[in-house]
Structures are given as C-alpha cells and as structure tokens.
Amino acid sequence: MRIGIIGAGAVGGAIAALLARAGNDVEVTARGAHLHAIRESGLSLTGAWGESQSRMRAAATLTRINELVIVATKAHDAEEALRDNIRYLRNVPVVIFQNGLDSLATATRASPRSDVIGGLATFASSFLSPGKIHVTAAGPSYLGVTGDNDVPARYAAHILNEVMPTFAVPNFRGAQWTKLVINQVNALPAITGRSVQAVISHSELRRVMTASMRETVRVALASGIHFEKLQGLNHRRLRTFARTPLWVGQLLPRLMASRMGRTPNPGSTLQSIRRGQLSEVDALNGAVVLAAAANSSSAPVNTLMVELVHAVEDSGTFFSPDDVAARYAALTSDG
C-alpha cells in the first residue's frame, strides 16, 4: 500500500519504519541531515518493537498521491506542512497524529477536501539522531473523527493495526483530553533536563506533576468533557483522581513511570529543546490554560509550566528541582 508520512520524527518515523518493515510502499518527508540519512541508509528503528533498517522514499515534501497520509509534525508546524503538501492530500484520508486539542480543526481548515482523522499515540519514542528512531515503551494508538461518520477512522485503524496496536474510538474529544492528562509528564523534564522517570522519582517534582494532572482533569470536567478510556484511565478513575488528596494522587504518575520501563524517557518537549526546536508546550499545558479561561477560570499550575518551559527555551538553562518546588509553593498550599 502507498502511504505518505509527513514528519518522520519520533512518532512519524516509528510509524513509517513499522509500515515499511511490513512491506508497504512508504514515502516520508524530512529535512536536513535526517532527510540525507534516510535517503542514504534508510530509517533505523530500535527498541520495544524490535530492530529494523527500512528503505523508503524520502523528500522535503510528498512527491506522489498516496492511499493514506499520516501527518506527525509538531502541532505548531501542522498547518504549514499540510499546505506545503496540499496537492497530494485532496480526497485522500489524512491521519493527524498530534498532541493537544486543535489537530482536527487545523487539518480540516488546511485540507478541507480530505477525510481528516485524529490520531493519538501512547507509545514513547525518541528521535536519537539522523535516521535513527528508538521506541522506549510500546503502547496503542487511537483514531477518531469529529461527527458521526467514523468510517475513515476505522479504515485507517485497520491499516495501522497491521503493524502496531491501533483502535478507533467514538469519543475522540474525550480521548484528546485523556491524552492531555497523560502528556502532563512532558513539561517538567523539559524544565529540569531530567527524564520522565527521574522527575517522577523526585518527591517534590512528582508533587508538582500530580498537581498539574489534577488541574487538567478539573478543567476538563468544568468544560463538560467525558474522558475516553486510554492506557487504563477512564472517566470514573480520573474524576476520582481529581478529588483525592494530592499525596494519594501521586500514585498515578508512579504507575505511569512503572509502565515506561528502565530506558530513560526524555519526553517530547525535552527532545524539542535539546534539538533547539520550538516545543509543543502551548498545545499541551497551554491548551489547559486556554480551556480554563474559556470557563472564566484559571489553571495556575499549567500556567507555571508554560512559563518555565518558555524560560528554558529562551535561556538554554534548566531549573533545579528546588527552584521548581519553590515556585509551585508560591502558587498554592494544596495538600
């Protein structure tokens, strides 16, 4: 099957390698040294889904009409990437693998003649170096649409499920919010320069992470969201999590860390910072802040996370755990 992947980074590269390994005719877009490495030697995949070296077509933009296109750029790059490839997207199913809440609206605006499908990846993947992708933890992916016609989502899920666990879900908005809770693991590694596991093992940082997760759940509930089940999290469990004392709630990030295994997981936001790229913090923690504001409320912990990530992006200097804890303590005495 002819499949195009726009953005062959940590997520898109892993998906491209799996599809090519299964015999699909894959075309990816990439830039600079990464593009050169894929053209010269193919795409190397290591980690939880095995090892492979897969040859595939590679260019700065798509060069042909494919039967399915997957967009896996960062959220802030998505609209430009879609417009750059629009001649090959019309009337083609397009899956948008992105964090945050705006992926479907952005893609529909940029490519209105495509069947737009939302995608959420719960596997953890790292873009190690040009041409090399490492999956640190396996996990399923979830697809969905806005509206009642879920045929495109089920079609794409059937294709992807051949190479990695993929499911179509009816309540994709709820799934996006559940993933947004999970994505709260990303900000503190970017702020401190530590892996997700190292952050969660630190008592003060774990406390801050738990607070940001609980705040996210509370904002979602105030927005009328019914959480979709992802990675063992569902509406009832998350609603209970938001009501429990903070010290009890810390069991959730501990559980998430245990599922990641021993290989240090830097998180996607820290990976972007290390590569000198703009991070997705505005689409993650920033989305919570905007949703709270829409309800005439506030999200102070997520606001702090956004401010500190941008400070690291601007200065190139990480914050110490003590500094983060002090800034959090200044916000709230919630215990």
ZIZI-V229475 format. One record per helix or strand of 2 or more residues. SS is the DSSP state (helix for helix, strand for strand). FROM is the first residue (numbers start at 1). LEN is the number of residues. If there is no record, write none. Layout:
ss=[SS;SS]
from=[FROM;FROM]
len=[LEN;LEN]
This chain:
ss=[strand;helix;strand;helix;strand;strand;strand;strand;helix;helix;strand;helix;strand;strand;strand;strand;helix;strand;helix;helix;helix;helix;helix;helix;helix;helix;helix;helix]
from=[2;10;25;32;43;52;57;68;75;86;94;103;116;124;132;141;151;166;172;185;196;203;235;246;267;285;300;321]
len=[5;12;5;10;5;3;3;4;10;3;4;8;6;6;6;4;10;3;11;8;6;20;9;15;8;10;16;11]
